[in-house]
Amino acid sequence: MSERNATASEHNATTPATGAAHAADGADDYAARYGEALLPVFGAPQKVLARGEGVHVWDTEGTQYLDLLAGIAVNTLGHAHPALLAALSKQAETLGHVSNFFASAPQIELAEKLLELSGAPAGSGVFFANSGTEANEAAFKIARRTGRPRILALANSFHGRTMGALALTSKEAYRAPFEPLPGGVEFLEAGDEQALADALAPGDVAAVFAEPIQGEAGVRPLAPEYLRALRRLTREHGTLLILDEVQTGIGRTGHWFAHQAVEGVQPDVMTLAKGLGGGFPIGAVISMGPAVHDLLQPGQHGTTFGGNPLAAAAGLAVLGTLAEDDLLAHVRRVGAGFTRDVLALDHPLVEGVRGAGLLLGVALRAPLAKEVAAEALAAGFIVNAPDPSTLRLAPPLIITEAELATFTAALPGLLEAVSARAAADADPALEGEH
Ligand SMILES: *Cc1c(COP(=O)(O)O)cnc(C)c1O
């Protein structure tokens, strides 16, 4: 961080901040220009990427990477998939944007498709947004419209960064700088059925928000029994069960939606985004059944871009390709193979593999995940560390077993390089021995 700032201010001193001067700087000045032109919200980017195809991306230096993160579970079909390109260019040539004063065929078709795939009962409906946080904002407003004051979310939740979604997000470091947040949200330990029953008992809880697998918390699945208890107890108390499938939806776990792996669990509201547009921004809220259908009345919510024909065409291409290429079964098979192969490494640093399908967390026995992710990047693999001891993989769903196996094969070397360095740092005397 401070290194980057130093570079940026040096650059500032010698170069007038004009577009023309920037262009003349040449391609290798991107890091400094990023520091000057973008707000420092994300920290220094790891690389400047220039191009992608299939499961690979290339940076501006021409280095190739196996993309095992897919823009954080977004590039469902990988990069530059022909079906997505064809759908987007055809739609762009036909009709790009219309506002919600008008409807478009792709928007209606995508809504119908989502209702079908989610098994939504008669009287269900879709609201389109542009991102995960916006989908959760809409769900939050739906919850408020029940008239009940309290909302429950789970410890370690992540629901987004806008004020409402942030109120549902448990991480103190994300919340504290922006208080006061919309009120009424309480957090429960995931897995504690008694706490859930106690919290719901007064009958004044509007909704419970939960992620079937807590992705940002380190790929931590809710136990199926707990998910069933969530469904049963919320129904008993007339509380909405709102499942945030922003990260877990759209085939990511080998099911259209992760909750479909657990029989008898259908939410009242489901939110989607990330993988739905295959890289084109889109979010969606599905209200399941007549009881939730009319909680948002005409005029009570809206968005300029939501359900835009381009975004909807992207969504249709993603869902169509997943079905045509039988990718859900593929995701289950490749994910299970990866888990088996990583466990077979029997590496002392690897505690296990969490997750489902191609949303995978390799649990380490030491808080070295950031270092391993950096080592992986240097070796040509993009993964990330959602927590200090978890490596997350969320590759394009088209990845083959052979492609993923190149990472499994490299993993012991990456782990050893990092643990050797950690040992040397802890005991500088060891350094000389290398
Ligand atoms: C990423 C994510 C969000 C927020 O989505 P954005 O598109 O970044 O706003 C919300 N919920 C979950 C579970 C997510 O993984």
The ligand as an SDF file (V2000), in Angstrom:
LIG
                    3D

 15 15  0  0  0  0  0  0  0  0999 V2000
  -20.8600  -10.8570   -3.6120 C   0  0  0  0  0  0  0  0  0  0  0  0
  -22.0020  -11.0720   -2.7160 C   0  0  0  0  0  0  0  0  0  0  0  0
  -22.9380  -10.0660   -2.4810 C   0  0  0  0  0  0  0  0  0  0  0  0
  -22.7920   -8.6770   -3.0390 C   0  0  0  0  0  0  0  0  0  0  0  0
  -22.8460   -8.6730   -4.4270 O   0  0  0  0  0  0  0  0  0  0  0  0
  -22.3030   -7.3910   -5.2220 P   0  0  0  0  0  0  0  0  0  0  0  0
  -22.6650   -7.6890   -6.6420 O   0  0  0  0  0  0  0  0  0  0  0  0
  -20.8370   -7.3280   -4.9710 O   0  0  0  0  0  0  0  0  0  0  0  0
  -23.0120   -6.2110   -4.6990 O   0  0  0  0  0  0  0  0  0  0  0  0
  -24.0250  -10.3610   -1.6900 C   0  0  0  0  0  0  0  0  0  0  0  0
  -24.1790  -11.5640   -1.1440 N   0  0  0  0  0  0  0  0  0  0  0  0
  -23.3020  -12.5740   -1.3540 C   0  0  0  0  0  0  0  0  0  0  0  0
  -23.5460  -13.9050   -0.7330 C   0  0  0  0  0  0  0  0  0  0  0  0
  -22.1740  -12.3540   -2.1370 C   0  0  0  0  0  0  0  0  0  0  0  0
  -21.2840  -13.3260   -2.3200 O   0  0  0  0  0  0  0  0  0  0  0  0
  1  2  1  0
  2  3  1  0
  2 14  2  0
  3  4  1  0
  3 10  2  0
  4  5  1  0
  5  6  1  0
  6  7  2  0
  6  8  1  0
  6  9  1  0
 10 11  1  0
 11 12  2  0
 12 13  1  0
 12 14  1  0
 14 15  1  0
M  END
$$$$
